[in-house]
Amino acid sequence: MPPIDQFHPIAISLPLARRRHIEFYLRMSLLLTAFGATIGITCLPAIPCRADESKANLVVRNAVVITVDHARPAATAFAVRDGRFVTVGDEKDVRPLIGPATQVIDAGGRCVTPGFYDAHLHPQPEYPEDSPLGVVDCDPSQVKTIDELIARLRAKADRTPPGQWVKGFRYQDTKLGRHPAREDLDKVSTKHPVYLDHSSWHLAAANSFALRLAHVTRETKDPEGGRFDRDGQGEPTGVLRETARQLVLDAGPTPPLATTAQKLAGMRACFRQYVRNGITSIADAGATPETLQLYQLVQSEEPLLRIYVMMRYAHLEALKTCVAQHGRGNEWLKLGAVKHFHGNSLSGQTCWLYQPYHDRPGYFGIPPQDSQEKLNQIVLEIHRAGFQACIHSNGDREIDMVLNAYAHALDEMPRADHRHRIEHCSVVNEQILKRIRQLGVVVALHSYEWEHGDKMEAYGPERWDWMHPNRAALDLGIPVAGTSDSPVSEPRPLLRIQSMVTRTSAEGKVYGARQRVSVEQAIEIWTLGSAFASFDEKEKGSITPGKLADFAVLSTDPRKVPADKIKDIRVLMTVVGGRIVHREGL
């Protein structure tokens, strides 16, 4: 492909960094057009011109800075120029860098941390619930009982044309007391298919109308890798596990389609939620070429945060073509990882275990769809292509299969710094952790005891100290990344940090006290640990001269409050590349 100058003569006079920025988005747009999507390039964020190149654009002073830089763990001031930290120290270090155009922020003694990096989540455009694109939120904060759930969904049905989907999400059986059955959802409507996603996103509940569309009866066999729950007479209850969910969805009507403008506005609304919580980088754990197109559009405006894309394995060939022709991106939108599911859900209680579930003798979970041979083939293909494999796996029996596949790939083609990952890695033992360390694997662990600690009851107290093994992994020198897995749990790093420190549920019960970490360790996991997990530790994750100037200003130092109050700390300011993207009360 010819250089950008041959396409945009105006760009010739731009600084090299900006020309490269535009060139990446132009190349991405041309590639995505080849996938069948026509997109345009809009204005990129302005690069400020300054009269005095020696002065800083931004200075933060009078702060308690947790740098997450082991060479200088603490500071009281720092300066930013051209989107990067240039000086980190105290007042006397930054004072000479203040000029007439420098923005000076007096933190008033408040705490500053590096920007939080959510290393595994699932961004979704946000649409109003009462719009045709909206989905009913059935989180426990919204519904407390089955009757309240029915009422919220019925209100949606009243606004929806007959025959079209009525959908909800984020219900929790442990909070409601049970899963909604098809008889419950029949009370919502008998003229609409009703579909309700569990908070795990690995289970769902459907009404009789939806089951009929999918021809699900007592004679219907369970699909490979999935299950229909049945009552004592063998009739489907409406609860769908794993691959059974998609069978019902595929049989229903085509849902309303969002316009590009609606998707763009919805995704920016989603990103605004992230930056309000101090998140400056995210990793999308399962993107498609269409998602990549949307990110290209979002980032071609004024970016709110940085995105690392894990492309789904089904689109590996498209990813290989894109990277071969156009590179892996830049600091705002970066490619290089491949996501694959091997195994099931911890909070949905479908992950595959060596020993039976504590509350269901004889039940070991649902086996993964892929055999060991198939998984070996998938991982080796990702590995040979030079990408990072990010494999979803929760149960100990599943995780051993993933480690077998990584060992096979590394035997076939040794690679020193592959940083292949296990996403979640929830139920482990000492032997599994030692294999992880030996193979050089990164773990992106859950930290959602606050919302989902009660789901751990199904696994029994004997397992709790080996679930979400943040402390054991750190003690063994295993790299750990911070994740919310949003919308499975909230994308609130401070709540996630509290869960890692206390291991305590909202109901006040402790699950696995041996895996507690310190506040400092949790902050490092959510900053530098996540940066390492995407090969970005030299660019972000700490407040260090030369790194990207991404940081958050907090209302209170997390080290100075009771551990169960960390979640209540407010994010007063979020800054990405030296640019304020969220400000509240500072």
N, C-alpha and C positions, 0 to 999 in steps of 0.2 A: 504494500500500500504506500502511495506517495506520502511524503511528509505533510504535516498540517498546513504549511505555508502555501502549498499548491491548491488548497481548498479555500483558505481564508487569508487573503493577502493582508487584511487589517491586522491579523495576529502577528505579523512579522515584527512589528514595533513593540510587542509586549515582552515583559521579562520572561526569561527561559522557564522558570517554574510555572508561571501562569500558562504559557504556551503548552507545556506538557500536561497541565491539568485539563485544558480544553481538548487537547489531542486525545487523551484517554476517553473522555466522554463522547467525542466524535466517533472514535473507533468503535466504542461499545454500541453507539446508536446504529452504526452501519451493520455491525454483526447482528444486533437484535432485529433490524429490518430484514436481514436474511432469514431469521426465524419466522418472519411473517408479521412483524410489528413495525409500524411506521411511527417514529417519534421525532421530536425536534429538539434542538439544543437551545436552551434559554440562557440568560445571563448567569454567570458565576459570581460568587462573592467578590466584592471589590477588594483589591489589595491597596491599602492606604499609602499615600505618598507623604513623606515627611521631609521637612526642611532640614532637619539635623539627623543624619543617619546614626549618630553615636548615642542618641537618647532612646529611652524605652518608650514603647507604645503604652505600656501598662505597668504600674507598680502597685503591689499589695504590701502594706506595712501594718505594724501593730497587730500581728497575728500569732497564733500558736500553730505552727506549721508541722504537721506530721508528714515528713517528706517521703517516707518509704524508701529512702536512699541510705543504705547501710554505712556509706562513707560519711554522711552527715544526716543523722536521723531527725534532727530538729532545726528549726529556723524561726525567725520572727518576721522576715520580709523577703520578697523576691521581685525580680523584674522580668518583663516579657518584651521581646522585640521580634517582629515578623512571625508571630505565632508560636514562638518557642521561648522557653525559659533561658535567660542569659546570665542571671546572677541569682544565687540563693544564699541568704545569710542574715544580716541584720540591717538596722537603719543606716549605719554608716556605709554599708556596701551598696545600697540602692540609691542613696541620696544623689550621687553624682550623675545618675542616669535619668533624673527627672528634668524634663524640659518643658517649655510652654505648651506643647501639644500632648504631653504625657497624661494619661488618665491615672489618677491616684486613688486607690481604695483603702480607706482606713477600716480595718477589720474589727476594730474595737475590742481586741483581745480574744476574738472568736477563733474557733478551730478551722484550719484549712487542710484538706486532704487532696491527694491526687484524684482526678475524676474517676468515678467508679466504672468498671468494665463488666457488663453482664455477658458472660462468655457462652451462654446458651439460653436463648429464648425464641419465641415465635411471634414476631410482630404481625399484627393484623390491623388493617384499616378500621378506624372507629366510626361507626354510623349511629345516628340517633335510634334508640330502641323503637320509637313509634314510626319510623320510616319503613318503606318496603324492604330495605336492605338490613334493617336492624334485627338483632337477635336478643331474646329476653335473658337478662342476667339473673340467674337463680342462685347466686352465691349466698352463703349463710347470712351475709350482711343485708341481703335483700329479702330472703324468705327463711322463715323459722320452722314451718310445718308443711306437710303435704298439701293441706288445704290452701295455704298462702301461695304455694307453688302453682297449684291449679288455677287460682284466681289470676295470677300474673300472666300465665299463658293464655287464659281465656280472653283477657283483655286484648292480647295480640291477635287472637283468632277473630275477634269481633271487627278488627280493622283489616283483615286479610281476605281476599276473594276466595270463595270455596274452591277446594281442589289444590290450593297452593300450600307450600310448607308453612307450618308454624314451628319455629325453632327456639330452643333455649340452650343455655350452657352453664357450666360451673356448679351444678348441684353436687352436694356431698351427702352420700347415704349415711355416713356416720353422724352427721349433724341432724339429718331428718329422721333418723331412726331406722330407715330402710331405703331400698331403691324404689322409685315410683314404678308401679306396674302398669300394664296396658290399660287395666280398668280405671286407674287414676287418670291416665291421659285421655281416655275416652270421655271423661267428664269435661275435658277442655274443649273437645270438638269431635263429632263423628263425621264432619264434612271436610275436614282438613287432615292431611298426614301430619302428625305431631312427632317431633324428634328432639330429644333432650340430651345434650352431651354432659357426661360426668366431669368433675373437676380434673380428673386424670387425663382426659381426652383419649382414653383407651376403652371406655365403656360408654354406653348410651342406653336410653329407654325410648321406646316407640309405642304409639297407640295402635289399635286394631286396624285402622284405616291404612297406616303405613305398612303394617305386616302383610295385609292383603295385597297391596300393590307389589310387594316383593315375593308373594306366594309362599310366605313362611307359615307352615302348619306343623302339626305334631309329627308328620312324616318327613319333614325337611331335615336333612342331615346337617350336622355342624360343619362349617367350612374349615379347610385346613388353616390352622393358626387362629381359630376363633371359636366362639361358642354362643348358642342361644340358651339362656336360662329357661328352665321348664318347671312347671309345678308338679305336684304329686301324681297327676294323671298324664304327665308327659306333654301338656300344652305349653307353648311358648308364653312366658310371662311378659314379654316385651323388653326385657333387659338383654342387651347385645354386647358381647365381649369381643374386643380386638377386630379381626377381619369380618365378623358378622355385621359390624356397623356399616361398612361400605356397601355390603350387599343390599341393605335396606335403603341407603341413600341413593344408590345408583338406580333403583327401581322407581324412585319418586319423580315428581315433576321437576323440570329445569328451574332452578331458583332465579329470581330477578338478577340481572347483570348490572354491575356498577359501571358507569362511564369512567374514562380515564381521569377526568377532572374530579369525580367523586372519590376514586381510589387515591389520587394524589392528596386531596384534602384530608381524607380519612387516615392516611399513613402519617401525614404531618401531625395530625392530632394525637396519634399514637406516640410519635417521637417526642411531642411536647410533654406527654406524661412522663416519659423516661427522664428527660432533662430536669423536670421538676423534682425528681428524686435523686439528682446528682449524677446520673448516668451520662457519660460522655462517649462511650464506645459500646457497641453491641455485637454479638455474633448471631446471625440468623441460622438456626439449626434445622435447615431443610428448605432451601430456596429452589425455585424453578427459573427457567429463562424469563417467564413472565414477571416473576418477582424481581429479577435483576433489572428488567426494563423499568419497573416502577421505581426501584432505588436509583437508577440512573436519572430519572426525571426529578425525583426528590432532591438528589444531591446536586443537580445542575442549577437549582435555585440556591438559596442561602442555607448551607447544610447546618443542621442542628447537632449532629453527632456523627461518629465514625462507624462504619459498618464492615464487618468481616462476614463473608458469605460462605456458608457450607452448602454447596449444591447437592441436591439429592442424587443418589447413585444412578437413578434412572436417566439422568441428564449428563452422565459422565462424558459422553462423546461430544456434546455441545460445549461443555466446559473445556475439554482438551482443545477443541477448535478455537474457542475464544482466546484462551491463554496463548496458544501457539501463534496466533495472528496478531494479538493486541496486548499481550502482557497481563500481569496480575493486578493491575490497578495502581492506586496511590493511597495516600493517607486517609482519604475519605471513603473510598469504596475499594475493597480488596478481595481478591479471589485466591483460591489455593487449597480449599478443604472440601471433602466429600462426606456427606452424612448418609448413614445407612442404619436401618433398624435391625437389630438382632436381639430379639427378646421382647418383653412386654413391660407391664407397669407395676411399680411398687405400690403407689397409692390406690391403683385400681385392683390390686391383689390378683394380678394375672402373671407376674414374673415367675420364671421357672426355677425351682429350688431342688437341692439335693435331698433335703428332709422336708416332710410335709408341713403345711401351714399349721400354726399352733391351734387355731380354732376349727380346723377341718381335717380330721384324720384321713389319710389316704389321698389328699389333694396336694399336688406338687406345683400347681400353676399350669399355664398353657405353654406347651413347647413352642420354640421359634419355628417359623416356616422353613428357614434354610437349614440344610444338613451341614455337618462340618466340612464336607467336601465343597459344597456350594459356597459357604462362607469363606473358605480358604481362597477360592477362585476370585470372589468379589474383592477381598482385601488385597490380594496380589495384584489384581488389575489396577486398583487405586494406587498401590505402592509403586508399581512399575511406571505409572504415568507421572510420578514425581509429586503427587499430592499428599496431603495429610488426611488420613482416614479418621473419621469421627463416628464411632460406632455406639449407638444407643444400646445399653444393656443394663439390667437391674439385678436379676437373680444370680446367685453364685454359680449355678449350673450353666447359665447363659454366658457369664463373664469368662469362665474357663474356656469356653469355645472361642470367644473373641481372642483371648490370649494365645490359644493354639493357632489361630489364623495369623496373628501378628508374628509369632515365632516362625511359622512356615514361610511367610513373606520375607522375613529378614534372613532366613537360611537361603532362600532362593536368590535374594538380591540384597546383600548387606548395605545398610545406610545408617550412618552414625547418628545424625540428628534429625530423625524422622518426625518426632513428637506426635506420633499417632495417639489418639485419645480414646478413652472410654467415657461416654456421656452417661452420667448418673452413678454407675458403679455402686449400687446401693447396698447389697448384701454380700459381704466378703468374709474372708477368714485370713489368718496370718499367712498361710501359704499363697493365697491369691495376691496379697499385697507384696510379698517378696518376688513373685513372678513379674508383677507390674514394674517394680523397681529394676529388676534385672533386664527387662526388655526396653526400658527407657520410655515407658508409656506415661502420658499425662492423664489425670483424672479430673473431670468436671462434675463435682459432687453436688447433690441436693443440700439445701439448708432450709428446709420448710417445716421444721417441727412445730412452729407456731400454728400454722393452718392444718397440717396433716399428721401431727404426732399421733392422733388417735387411730390413723390407718395402720400404724406400726403395731397396734395391739394384735393384729392377725398373725404377726410373725413370732410373737412370744418374747418374754423378757430375756431369755437366753441368747437371743440374736441382737438385742438393741445395742449392745456395746460394740457390735461389728457392722452397724448400719450407718451409712453416710460417714465414712471413716476419716474425717478431716484431720483429727489429731494423729491417728496412727500413720496416715500417709505422710504428714509433715515430719513425724519422728523418723521415718524411714528415708526421708529425702526425696519423696515422690512429689513432682510438681502438681499443685492443686489450683484449679481455676474456680472463681466465684460465679454462681449461676442462680437464676430464679426459675428457669423453665417456664416463664410467663407464657400463657395465662394460667398454668398449673398452680403457681403461687405468685404473689404480687411482685412486680418489678421494683421493689423497695430495698435497696442495698442495706439500709440501716436496720430494717426488720430482719433481713437475712443474716446480718452480722450478729444481731441479738440471738437468733436461733442457734448460730454456731457457738456462741459464748455460753448460752444457758442450756440448750437442748431441751427447752421447756415449751409445752403446748399452750394454746390460749386457755385451756382448762386448768393449767397449773401443774401438769404432770411431766416429770423428767423422763426422757427416753435416751438412754445411752450416755450417762454422765462421763464415761471414760473418753468420749470423743469430743469433749469440750475443748475449745482453744481460747487463747487470750484475745482481748480486743485488738491488740496490735497485729497478731497473727491473722485475725479475720480481715482486718483492713488490707493487709498485704495480699491475702488471697484474692480479694475483690479489686485489686489494682494491678500490682506487679505480677501476681500469679496468673491472672487472666491474660495480661499482655504476653507473658511467656508462652501461654497456650496457643497463641496465634503468631508466634515468631516476632513479636513486637516489643520485646523488653528493652531494646535499645532506643525505641521511639516514644514509649509512653509507659505509664504504670508507676512513675515516681516523679517527684518535683526535683528535677536534676537539670543543671545547665545543659542545653543542647536538645533536650527532649521537647516534644509538643506540649504547649502550655494549656493542658486540660486539668481543671481542678474544681473543687466544690468548697464553698464556705458554709460551715454548719453553725447552728445556733448554740451548740454546746459541744464540748470535747467528749467524745464517747467514752474516754478512759476515766472521766470524772463524774459519771452518773451511775446510779445503781444499774446493774446489767439488764434488769427487766424494764428499764426506761429508755434504752437506746433507740427503740423504735419510735419514740416520741420526739426525738431530735428533728428539728426542721432544717431543710436545705434552703439557705437564704440566697445563695447565688451558685449558678453553674456556669463555668467558662470553658469554651472549647476553642483551642487555637488562639487564645488571647481575646476572644470575642464573647461577651456576655450573652448567653442564650436563655437564661432564667434568672430572675431577680425578684426577691420578696423580702421586704423589710430591712434592707441594708443600703 
